[in-house]
Amino acid sequence: MPLKVLLLTHRIPYPLQDGGAIVTNFMISGFLQHGVQLSLLSLNTSKHFVDINTLPKQYQALHYFETVYIDNKITPIGAFSNYLGAESYHTSRFKSATLNEKLKLVLQETNFDIVILDNIFLQDTIATIRQYSKAKIACRIHNIEHLIWEKLAHNTKNWIKKKYLVEQAQRLKEIELKTLQQVDVLLLLNENEGVSLQAMGVETAQYLMPFGIDIAENNSAIQWSANTCFHLASMNWLPNVEALDWFLQKIFPKVLQKKPNYILHIGGKHLPNAYIKWQDKNIIVHQSVENGQWFMQVHGVCIVPLLSGAGIRVKVLEAMSLGVPVISTSLGASGLQVQHGVDILLANTPHEFADALLTNEMLLQKIGQQAKQTVLQHYNKTKIIQEATLFLSKFTNA
């Protein structure tokens, strides 16, 4: 009998234009390819609304698929009224009575072996799962969410905004740690977060299930471009905005002092119009990137100047799998099995980052080549999914 899995997601993981969607799709496509009987129940949010008629064919292979619309827009009035209460604004925007009713029906129709929450934002479904199913419950850990907001609050200078972020981070921390102790197993993207959660008192069982790359899909050769770098990220995520601002203000001017012809390419989903003002002969802004893989192959070095955030950097692994050299802060590469100077360059200050970008071209190419081998060894999609399916089968006695 195949393993029966119900995946609950707080958004439809499509199109594949940000790390969260890519990681969730990795699990969906991988499970389907390995014979898992996979069902999917998703919120279809106003913020990331998807016309289900545009979804790829793999969704037709699902045993069950249904969506529930919810208006989760962030508004000043909503944020203020939430602040006067006690709930986390991050999680309250995903609460849905309709979702729980749909969940109740599907649990009554199918005896699942395990229900996977794609993150903590669906924490209010746990009671429904426990009431109507004997299935184990897993939670996919994309990030330790409250840490992101704590770091953003720390880096914020506006005292009013700082006060609000500190309060929201505390509320999120309380509900996050409580939720993670109510499930049966945590599916980790990297070991570091498992260690951190244990230090916070979360004793729930853990399983390491990193993001994997289908190497066969990344066979095309890199078209090396000297004196060029790129930043490619979803820009509706505050840590990415913070990272690019830091690079533009503190790092790139130092690079141009020594190499006036150096070029930075900026691309990504939800790119704010404010970045267009930076465009000149050294900064090229791509307001639409249709093919992320091609973008990475032709625009030189991948930069990841993250100062906050967690999880695993999907774009880092994608770039590495293509043989593209990566320069990142230590935080941006956190949890990855990489080694500074071998398959990545790590830089944590503006001076270090600028010097790394000015590294000898042959060394950068060598680092990119070794990065591809690292992905082959540690982040092979087929191997990761096979091992995860076996673990979940044993864990649930399926």
Contacts in CASP RR format, 6 or more apart in sequence:
PFRMAT RR
TARGET T0000
AUTHOR 0000-0000-0000
METHOD contacts of the structure
MODEL  1
MPLKVLLLTHRIPYPLQDGGAIVTNFMISGFLQHGVQLSLLSLNTSKHFV
DINTLPKQYQALHYFETVYIDNKITPIGAFSNYLGAESYHTSRFKSATLN
EKLKLVLQETNFDIVILDNIFLQDTIATIRQYSKAKIACRIHNIEHLIWE
KLAHNTKNWIKKKYLVEQAQRLKEIELKTLQQVDVLLLLNENEGVSLQAM
GVETAQYLMPFGIDIAENNSAIQWSANTCFHLASMNWLPNVEALDWFLQK
IFPKVLQKKPNYILHIGGKHLPNAYIKWQDKNIIVHQSVENGQWFMQVHG
VCIVPLLSGAGIRVKVLEAMSLGVPVISTSLGASGLQVQHGVDILLANTP
HEFADALLTNEMLLQKIGQQAKQTVLQHYNKTKIIQEATLFLSKFTNA
1 398 0 8 1.000
2 35 0 8 1.000
2 36 0 8 1.000
2 37 0 8 1.000
3 35 0 8 1.000
3 36 0 8 1.000
3 37 0 8 1.000
3 113 0 8 1.000
3 114 0 8 1.000
3 389 0 8 1.000
3 392 0 8 1.000
3 393 0 8 1.000
3 396 0 8 1.000
3 398 0 8 1.000
4 36 0 8 1.000
4 37 0 8 1.000
4 39 0 8 1.000
4 63 0 8 1.000
4 110 0 8 1.000
4 111 0 8 1.000
4 112 0 8 1.000
4 113 0 8 1.000
4 114 0 8 1.000
4 398 0 8 1.000
5 31 0 8 1.000
5 36 0 8 1.000
5 37 0 8 1.000
5 38 0 8 1.000
5 39 0 8 1.000
5 112 0 8 1.000
5 113 0 8 1.000
5 114 0 8 1.000
5 115 0 8 1.000
5 116 0 8 1.000
5 392 0 8 1.000
6 39 0 8 1.000
6 40 0 8 1.000
6 41 0 8 1.000
6 64 0 8 1.000
6 106 0 8 1.000
6 107 0 8 1.000
6 110 0 8 1.000
6 112 0 8 1.000
6 114 0 8 1.000
6 115 0 8 1.000
6 116 0 8 1.000
6 135 0 8 1.000
7 24 0 8 1.000
7 27 0 8 1.000
7 28 0 8 1.000
7 38 0 8 1.000
7 39 0 8 1.000
7 40 0 8 1.000
7 41 0 8 1.000
7 115 0 8 1.000
7 116 0 8 1.000
7 118 0 8 1.000
8 41 0 8 1.000
8 42 0 8 1.000
8 103 0 8 1.000
8 115 0 8 1.000
8 116 0 8 1.000
8 117 0 8 1.000
8 118 0 8 1.000
8 122 0 8 1.000
8 125 0 8 1.000
9 24 0 8 1.000
9 40 0 8 1.000
9 41 0 8 1.000
9 42 0 8 1.000
9 43 0 8 1.000
9 118 0 8 1.000
9 122 0 8 1.000
10 42 0 8 1.000
10 43 0 8 1.000
10 45 0 8 1.000
10 94 0 8 1.000
10 118 0 8 1.000
10 119 0 8 1.000
10 121 0 8 1.000
10 122 0 8 1.000
11 21 0 8 1.000
11 42 0 8 1.000
11 43 0 8 1.000
11 44 0 8 1.000
11 45 0 8 1.000
11 47 0 8 1.000
11 48 0 8 1.000
12 42 0 8 1.000
12 43 0 8 1.000
12 44 0 8 1.000
12 48 0 8 1.000
12 50 0 8 1.000
12 52 0 8 1.000
12 55 0 8 1.000
12 67 0 8 1.000
13 20 0 8 1.000
13 21 0 8 1.000
13 22 0 8 1.000
13 24 0 8 1.000
13 25 0 8 1.000
13 28 0 8 1.000
13 42 0 8 1.000
13 118 0 8 1.000
14 21 0 8 1.000
14 25 0 8 1.000
14 50 0 8 1.000
14 54 0 8 1.000
14 55 0 8 1.000
14 56 0 8 1.000
15 21 0 8 1.000
15 50 0 8 1.000
16 22 0 8 1.000
16 25 0 8 1.000
17 234 0 8 1.000
17 268 0 8 1.000
17 269 0 8 1.000
18 233 0 8 1.000
18 234 0 8 1.000
18 237 0 8 1.000
18 269 0 8 1.000
19 234 0 8 1.000
19 314 0 8 1.000
19 315 0 8 1.000
20 142 0 8 1.000
20 314 0 8 1.000
22 211 0 8 1.000
22 314 0 8 1.000
23 140 0 8 1.000
23 142 0 8 1.000
23 189 0 8 1.000
23 211 0 8 1.000
23 312 0 8 1.000
23 314 0 8 1.000
24 118 0 8 1.000
24 140 0 8 1.000
26 211 0 8 1.000
26 212 0 8 1.000
26 381 0 8 1.000
27 116 0 8 1.000
27 140 0 8 1.000
27 209 0 8 1.000
27 385 0 8 1.000
28 38 0 8 1.000
28 40 0 8 1.000
28 58 0 8 1.000
29 58 0 8 1.000
30 36 0 8 1.000
30 381 0 8 1.000
30 385 0 8 1.000
31 38 0 8 1.000
31 385 0 8 1.000
31 389 0 8 1.000
32 38 0 8 1.000
32 58 0 8 1.000
32 61 0 8 1.000
32 62 0 8 1.000
33 385 0 8 1.000
34 385 0 8 1.000
34 386 0 8 1.000
34 389 0 8 1.000
36 389 0 8 1.000
37 63 0 8 1.000
38 62 0 8 1.000
38 63 0 8 1.000
39 62 0 8 1.000
39 63 0 8 1.000
39 64 0 8 1.000
39 65 0 8 1.000
39 106 0 8 1.000
39 110 0 8 1.000
39 112 0 8 1.000
40 59 0 8 1.000
40 62 0 8 1.000
40 64 0 8 1.000
40 65 0 8 1.000
40 66 0 8 1.000
41 64 0 8 1.000
41 65 0 8 1.000
41 66 0 8 1.000
41 67 0 8 1.000
41 68 0 8 1.000
41 99 0 8 1.000
41 102 0 8 1.000
41 103 0 8 1.000
41 106 0 8 1.000
42 65 0 8 1.000
42 66 0 8 1.000
42 67 0 8 1.000
42 68 0 8 1.000
43 67 0 8 1.000
43 68 0 8 1.000
43 69 0 8 1.000
43 70 0 8 1.000
43 72 0 8 1.000
43 94 0 8 1.000
43 96 0 8 1.000
43 99 0 8 1.000
43 122 0 8 1.000
44 50 0 8 1.000
44 52 0 8 1.000
44 67 0 8 1.000
44 68 0 8 1.000
44 69 0 8 1.000
44 70 0 8 1.000
45 69 0 8 1.000
45 70 0 8 1.000
45 71 0 8 1.000
45 72 0 8 1.000
45 94 0 8 1.000
46 69 0 8 1.000
46 70 0 8 1.000
46 71 0 8 1.000
46 72 0 8 1.000
46 73 0 8 1.000
47 72 0 8 1.000
47 73 0 8 1.000
47 74 0 8 1.000
49 69 0 8 1.000
52 59 0 8 1.000
52 67 0 8 1.000
59 65 0 8 1.000
63 110 0 8 1.000
64 106 0 8 1.000
64 110 0 8 1.000
66 102 0 8 1.000
66 106 0 8 1.000
68 96 0 8 1.000
68 98 0 8 1.000
68 99 0 8 1.000
68 102 0 8 1.000
70 93 0 8 1.000
70 94 0 8 1.000
70 96 0 8 1.000
70 98 0 8 1.000
70 99 0 8 1.000
72 93 0 8 1.000
72 94 0 8 1.000
74 89 0 8 1.000
74 93 0 8 1.000
78 89 0 8 1.000
79 89 0 8 1.000
79 164 0 8 1.000
82 89 0 8 1.000
82 92 0 8 1.000
83 89 0 8 1.000
83 164 0 8 1.000
83 167 0 8 1.000
83 168 0 8 1.000
86 171 0 8 1.000
87 171 0 8 1.000
88 168 0 8 1.000
88 171 0 8 1.000
88 172 0 8 1.000
88 174 0 8 1.000
88 175 0 8 1.000
89 168 0 8 1.000
89 171 0 8 1.000
90 121 0 8 1.000
90 145 0 8 1.000
90 149 0 8 1.000
90 168 0 8 1.000
90 172 0 8 1.000
91 120 0 8 1.000
91 121 0 8 1.000
91 123 0 8 1.000
91 124 0 8 1.000
91 172 0 8 1.000
91 175 0 8 1.000
94 121 0 8 1.000
94 122 0 8 1.000
94 124 0 8 1.000
95 124 0 8 1.000
99 122 0 8 1.000
99 125 0 8 1.000
100 124 0 8 1.000
100 125 0 8 1.000
100 128 0 8 1.000
103 125 0 8 1.000
103 128 0 8 1.000
103 129 0 8 1.000
103 132 0 8 1.000
104 128 0 8 1.000
104 131 0 8 1.000
104 132 0 8 1.000
107 115 0 8 1.000
107 128 0 8 1.000
107 129 0 8 1.000
107 132 0 8 1.000
107 133 0 8 1.000
107 135 0 8 1.000
108 132 0 8 1.000
111 133 0 8 1.000
111 134 0 8 1.000
111 135 0 8 1.000
112 133 0 8 1.000
112 135 0 8 1.000
113 135 0 8 1.000
113 136 0 8 1.000
113 392 0 8 1.000
113 393 0 8 1.000
113 396 0 8 1.000
113 398 0 8 1.000
114 135 0 8 1.000
114 136 0 8 1.000
114 137 0 8 1.000
114 138 0 8 1.000
114 392 0 8 1.000
114 395 0 8 1.000
114 396 0 8 1.000
114 398 0 8 1.000
115 129 0 8 1.000
115 133 0 8 1.000
115 135 0 8 1.000
115 136 0 8 1.000
115 137 0 8 1.000
115 138 0 8 1.000
116 137 0 8 1.000
116 138 0 8 1.000
116 139 0 8 1.000
116 140 0 8 1.000
116 187 0 8 1.000
117 123 0 8 1.000
117 125 0 8 1.000
117 126 0 8 1.000
117 137 0 8 1.000
117 138 0 8 1.000
117 139 0 8 1.000
117 140 0 8 1.000
117 183 0 8 1.000
118 140 0 8 1.000
118 142 0 8 1.000
119 139 0 8 1.000
119 140 0 8 1.000
119 141 0 8 1.000
119 142 0 8 1.000
119 145 0 8 1.000
120 139 0 8 1.000
120 145 0 8 1.000
120 175 0 8 1.000
120 176 0 8 1.000
120 179 0 8 1.000
120 180 0 8 1.000
123 175 0 8 1.000
123 179 0 8 1.000
123 182 0 8 1.000
126 137 0 8 1.000
126 179 0 8 1.000
126 182 0 8 1.000
126 183 0 8 1.000
129 135 0 8 1.000
129 137 0 8 1.000
130 137 0 8 1.000
135 396 0 8 1.000
136 184 0 8 1.000
136 185 0 8 1.000
136 395 0 8 1.000
136 396 0 8 1.000
137 182 0 8 1.000
137 183 0 8 1.000
137 184 0 8 1.000
137 185 0 8 1.000
138 183 0 8 1.000
138 184 0 8 1.000
138 185 0 8 1.000
138 186 0 8 1.000
138 187 0 8 1.000
138 392 0 8 1.000
139 179 0 8 1.000
139 180 0 8 1.000
139 183 0 8 1.000
139 185 0 8 1.000
139 186 0 8 1.000
139 187 0 8 1.000
140 187 0 8 1.000
140 189 0 8 1.000
140 209 0 8 1.000
141 180 0 8 1.000
141 186 0 8 1.000
141 187 0 8 1.000
141 188 0 8 1.000
141 189 0 8 1.000
141 193 0 8 1.000
141 194 0 8 1.000
141 197 0 8 1.000
141 311 0 8 1.000
142 189 0 8 1.000
142 311 0 8 1.000
143 193 0 8 1.000
143 309 0 8 1.000
143 310 0 8 1.000
143 311 0 8 1.000
144 176 0 8 1.000
144 193 0 8 1.000
144 196 0 8 1.000
144 197 0 8 1.000
144 310 0 8 1.000
144 311 0 8 1.000
145 172 0 8 1.000
145 176 0 8 1.000
146 169 0 8 1.000
146 170 0 8 1.000
146 172 0 8 1.000
146 173 0 8 1.000
146 176 0 8 1.000
147 196 0 8 1.000
147 309 0 8 1.000
147 310 0 8 1.000
148 238 0 8 1.000
148 239 0 8 1.000
148 308 0 8 1.000
148 309 0 8 1.000
148 310 0 8 1.000
149 165 0 8 1.000
149 168 0 8 1.000
149 169 0 8 1.000
149 172 0 8 1.000
150 166 0 8 1.000
150 169 0 8 1.000
150 173 0 8 1.000
151 239 0 8 1.000
151 307 0 8 1.000
151 308 0 8 1.000
151 309 0 8 1.000
152 165 0 8 1.000
152 169 0 8 1.000
152 238 0 8 1.000
152 239 0 8 1.000
152 242 0 8 1.000
152 308 0 8 1.000
153 162 0 8 1.000
153 165 0 8 1.000
153 166 0 8 1.000
153 169 0 8 1.000
154 308 0 8 1.000
155 242 0 8 1.000
155 307 0 8 1.000
155 308 0 8 1.000
156 162 0 8 1.000
156 165 0 8 1.000
177 200 0 8 1.000
177 201 0 8 1.000
177 202 0 8 1.000
180 186 0 8 1.000
180 197 0 8 1.000
180 202 0 8 1.000
180 204 0 8 1.000
181 202 0 8 1.000
181 203 0 8 1.000
181 204 0 8 1.000
183 204 0 8 1.000
184 204 0 8 1.000
184 205 0 8 1.000
184 395 0 8 1.000
185 204 0 8 1.000
185 205 0 8 1.000
185 206 0 8 1.000
185 207 0 8 1.000
185 395 0 8 1.000
186 194 0 8 1.000
186 197 0 8 1.000
186 202 0 8 1.000
186 204 0 8 1.000
186 205 0 8 1.000
186 206 0 8 1.000
186 207 0 8 1.000
187 207 0 8 1.000
187 209 0 8 1.000
187 388 0 8 1.000
188 194 0 8 1.000
188 206 0 8 1.000
188 207 0 8 1.000
188 208 0 8 1.000
188 209 0 8 1.000
188 210 0 8 1.000
189 209 0 8 1.000
189 210 0 8 1.000
189 211 0 8 1.000
189 311 0 8 1.000
189 312 0 8 1.000
190 208 0 8 1.000
190 210 0 8 1.000
190 311 0 8 1.000
190 312 0 8 1.000
190 334 0 8 1.000
190 335 0 8 1.000
190 336 0 8 1.000
191 208 0 8 1.000
191 335 0 8 1.000
192 334 0 8 1.000
192 335 0 8 1.000
193 310 0 8 1.000
193 311 0 8 1.000
193 335 0 8 1.000
194 206 0 8 1.000
197 204 0 8 1.000
197 206 0 8 1.000
198 206 0 8 1.000
205 395 0 8 1.000
207 388 0 8 1.000
207 391 0 8 1.000
207 395 0 8 1.000
209 384 0 8 1.000
209 388 0 8 1.000
210 312 0 8 1.000
210 378 0 8 1.000
210 379 0 8 1.000
210 384 0 8 1.000
211 312 0 8 1.000
211 314 0 8 1.000
211 317 0 8 1.000
211 379 0 8 1.000
211 384 0 8 1.000
212 317 0 8 1.000
212 379 0 8 1.000
212 380 0 8 1.000
212 381 0 8 1.000
212 384 0 8 1.000
213 317 0 8 1.000
213 318 0 8 1.000
213 321 0 8 1.000
213 375 0 8 1.000
213 379 0 8 1.000
213 380 0 8 1.000
213 381 0 8 1.000
214 381 0 8 1.000
214 382 0 8 1.000
215 321 0 8 1.000
215 375 0 8 1.000
215 376 0 8 1.000
215 380 0 8 1.000
215 381 0 8 1.000
218 293 0 8 1.000
218 318 0 8 1.000
218 321 0 8 1.000
218 322 0 8 1.000
220 293 0 8 1.000
220 297 0 8 1.000
220 322 0 8 1.000
221 297 0 8 1.000
222 297 0 8 1.000
222 322 0 8 1.000
222 323 0 8 1.000
222 324 0 8 1.000
223 297 0 8 1.000
223 298 0 8 1.000
224 300 0 8 1.000
224 365 0 8 1.000
225 298 0 8 1.000
225 299 0 8 1.000
225 300 0 8 1.000
226 300 0 8 1.000
226 361 0 8 1.000
227 259 0 8 1.000
227 261 0 8 1.000
227 262 0 8 1.000
227 263 0 8 1.000
228 262 0 8 1.000
228 263 0 8 1.000
228 264 0 8 1.000
228 265 0 8 1.000
228 299 0 8 1.000
228 300 0 8 1.000
228 301 0 8 1.000
229 262 0 8 1.000
229 263 0 8 1.000
229 264 0 8 1.000
229 265 0 8 1.000
229 299 0 8 1.000
229 300 0 8 1.000
229 301 0 8 1.000
229 302 0 8 1.000
229 303 0 8 1.000
229 327 0 8 1.000
229 357 0 8 1.000
230 264 0 8 1.000
230 265 0 8 1.000
230 266 0 8 1.000
230 267 0 8 1.000
230 295 0 8 1.000
230 296 0 8 1.000
230 299 0 8 1.000
230 300 0 8 1.000
230 301 0 8 1.000
230 302 0 8 1.000
230 303 0 8 1.000
231 243 0 8 1.000
231 244 0 8 1.000
231 247 0 8 1.000
231 264 0 8 1.000
231 265 0 8 1.000
231 266 0 8 1.000
231 267 0 8 1.000
231 303 0 8 1.000
231 305 0 8 1.000
232 267 0 8 1.000
232 268 0 8 1.000
232 289 0 8 1.000
232 292 0 8 1.000
232 295 0 8 1.000
232 296 0 8 1.000
232 302 0 8 1.000
232 315 0 8 1.000
233 240 0 8 1.000
233 243 0 8 1.000
233 244 0 8 1.000
233 267 0 8 1.000
233 268 0 8 1.000
233 315 0 8 1.000
234 240 0 8 1.000
234 268 0 8 1.000
234 269 0 8 1.000
234 270 0 8 1.000
235 241 0 8 1.000
235 244 0 8 1.000
235 268 0 8 1.000
235 269 0 8 1.000
235 270 0 8 1.000
235 271 0 8 1.000
235 272 0 8 1.000
235 275 0 8 1.000
236 269 0 8 1.000
236 270 0 8 1.000
238 308 0 8 1.000
239 306 0 8 1.000
239 307 0 8 1.000
239 308 0 8 1.000
239 309 0 8 1.000
240 306 0 8 1.000
241 272 0 8 1.000
242 307 0 8 1.000
242 308 0 8 1.000
243 304 0 8 1.000
243 305 0 8 1.000
243 306 0 8 1.000
243 307 0 8 1.000
244 266 0 8 1.000
244 275 0 8 1.000
244 305 0 8 1.000
246 305 0 8 1.000
246 307 0 8 1.000
246 350 0 8 1.000
247 303 0 8 1.000
247 305 0 8 1.000
247 353 0 8 1.000
248 278 0 8 1.000
248 283 0 8 1.000
250 350 0 8 1.000
251 305 0 8 1.000
251 350 0 8 1.000
251 353 0 8 1.000
251 354 0 8 1.000
251 357 0 8 1.000
252 262 0 8 1.000
252 264 0 8 1.000
252 282 0 8 1.000
252 283 0 8 1.000
252 354 0 8 1.000
254 350 0 8 1.000
254 351 0 8 1.000
254 354 0 8 1.000
255 262 0 8 1.000
255 354 0 8 1.000
255 357 0 8 1.000
255 358 0 8 1.000
256 262 0 8 1.000
256 282 0 8 1.000
258 354 0 8 1.000
258 358 0 8 1.000
259 358 0 8 1.000
260 282 0 8 1.000
261 282 0 8 1.000
262 282 0 8 1.000
262 357 0 8 1.000
263 282 0 8 1.000
263 283 0 8 1.000
263 284 0 8 1.000
264 282 0 8 1.000
264 283 0 8 1.000
264 284 0 8 1.000
265 284 0 8 1.000
265 286 0 8 1.000
265 295 0 8 1.000
265 299 0 8 1.000
266 275 0 8 1.000
266 278 0 8 1.000
266 283 0 8 1.000
266 284 0 8 1.000
266 285 0 8 1.000
266 286 0 8 1.000
267 285 0 8 1.000
267 286 0 8 1.000
267 287 0 8 1.000
267 289 0 8 1.000
267 295 0 8 1.000
268 286 0 8 1.000
268 289 0 8 1.000
269 289 0 8 1.000
271 285 0 8 1.000
271 286 0 8 1.000
271 287 0 8 1.000
275 285 0 8 1.000
276 285 0 8 1.000
276 287 0 8 1.000
278 285 0 8 1.000
279 285 0 8 1.000
286 295 0 8 1.000
289 295 0 8 1.000
293 318 0 8 1.000
293 322 0 8 1.000
296 302 0 8 1.000
296 315 0 8 1.000
296 318 0 8 1.000
296 319 0 8 1.000
296 322 0 8 1.000
296 324 0 8 1.000
297 322 0 8 1.000
297 324 0 8 1.000
300 324 0 8 1.000
300 325 0 8 1.000
301 324 0 8 1.000
301 325 0 8 1.000
301 326 0 8 1.000
301 327 0 8 1.000
301 357 0 8 1.000
301 364 0 8 1.000
302 315 0 8 1.000
302 316 0 8 1.000
302 319 0 8 1.000
302 324 0 8 1.000
302 325 0 8 1.000
302 326 0 8 1.000
302 327 0 8 1.000
303 326 0 8 1.000
303 327 0 8 1.000
303 328 0 8 1.000
303 353 0 8 1.000
303 357 0 8 1.000
304 313 0 8 1.000
304 315 0 8 1.000
304 316 0 8 1.000
304 326 0 8 1.000
304 327 0 8 1.000
304 328 0 8 1.000
304 329 0 8 1.000
304 332 0 8 1.000
304 333 0 8 1.000
305 328 0 8 1.000
305 329 0 8 1.000
305 353 0 8 1.000
306 313 0 8 1.000
306 328 0 8 1.000
306 329 0 8 1.000
306 331 0 8 1.000
306 332 0 8 1.000
307 329 0 8 1.000
307 331 0 8 1.000
308 331 0 8 1.000
309 331 0 8 1.000
309 332 0 8 1.000
310 334 0 8 1.000
311 334 0 8 1.000
311 335 0 8 1.000
312 335 0 8 1.000
312 336 0 8 1.000
313 328 0 8 1.000
313 332 0 8 1.000
313 333 0 8 1.000
313 336 0 8 1.000
316 326 0 8 1.000
316 328 0 8 1.000
316 332 0 8 1.000
316 333 0 8 1.000
316 336 0 8 1.000
316 344 0 8 1.000
317 336 0 8 1.000
317 375 0 8 1.000
317 379 0 8 1.000
319 326 0 8 1.000
319 371 0 8 1.000
320 326 0 8 1.000
320 338 0 8 1.000
320 343 0 8 1.000
320 344 0 8 1.000
320 368 0 8 1.000
320 371 0 8 1.000
320 372 0 8 1.000
320 374 0 8 1.000
320 375 0 8 1.000
321 371 0 8 1.000
321 372 0 8 1.000
321 375 0 8 1.000
321 379 0 8 1.000
322 372 0 8 1.000
323 368 0 8 1.000
323 369 0 8 1.000
323 371 0 8 1.000
323 372 0 8 1.000
324 368 0 8 1.000
324 371 0 8 1.000
325 344 0 8 1.000
325 345 0 8 1.000
325 364 0 8 1.000
325 365 0 8 1.000
325 367 0 8 1.000
325 368 0 8 1.000
325 371 0 8 1.000
326 333 0 8 1.000
326 344 0 8 1.000
326 345 0 8 1.000
326 367 0 8 1.000
326 368 0 8 1.000
326 371 0 8 1.000
327 344 0 8 1.000
327 345 0 8 1.000
327 346 0 8 1.000
327 347 0 8 1.000
327 353 0 8 1.000
327 356 0 8 1.000
327 357 0 8 1.000
328 344 0 8 1.000
328 345 0 8 1.000
328 346 0 8 1.000
328 347 0 8 1.000
329 346 0 8 1.000
329 347 0 8 1.000
329 348 0 8 1.000
329 353 0 8 1.000
330 346 0 8 1.000
330 348 0 8 1.000
333 344 0 8 1.000
333 346 0 8 1.000
336 344 0 8 1.000
337 374 0 8 1.000
337 378 0 8 1.000
338 344 0 8 1.000
338 371 0 8 1.000
338 374 0 8 1.000
340 346 0 8 1.000
341 367 0 8 1.000
342 367 0 8 1.000
342 370 0 8 1.000
343 367 0 8 1.000
343 368 0 8 1.000
343 370 0 8 1.000
343 371 0 8 1.000
343 373 0 8 1.000
343 374 0 8 1.000
344 367 0 8 1.000
344 371 0 8 1.000
345 356 0 8 1.000
345 359 0 8 1.000
345 364 0 8 1.000
345 367 0 8 1.000
347 353 0 8 1.000
347 355 0 8 1.000
347 356 0 8 1.000
392 398 0 8 1.000
END
